[in-house]
């Protein structure tokens, strides 16, 4: 039985080492640009040299240049604006995808104060349940570059 255990352990160790030997970094894109890098990102922003001399390549960018983009679930290939109440620290805010869009090459995250009745599952109640509350729909102001 001891020999069997040793052989199983060695086989598992070899499989583990064999799995670690693969350094798969994904499939290259036809354009040579990373899959999550916006094609409109300037060339000089796609790679930087660190203070230690290492070359860092950009892995994700979005220039928000497409006018009128919306970020409802399933409408954008990268981003999804949440449509949920803020559940942190007993907040009374509500995030809405209607407040997030692109305009003049910028991401707009509009602020508005609207009282809205919202029904949602509250897992933090003593007995978790579905509840309805009047929340204030807030979002942060426009984000500038």
Secondary structure, 3 states (H helix, E strand, C coil): CHHHHHHHHHHHHHHHHHHHCCCCCCCCCCCCCCCCCCCCCCHHHCEEECCCCCEEECCCCCCCCCCCCECCCCCCCCCCCCCCECCCCCCCEECCHHHEEEECCEEEECCCCEEEEEEEEECCCCCCEEEEEEEEECCCCCCCC
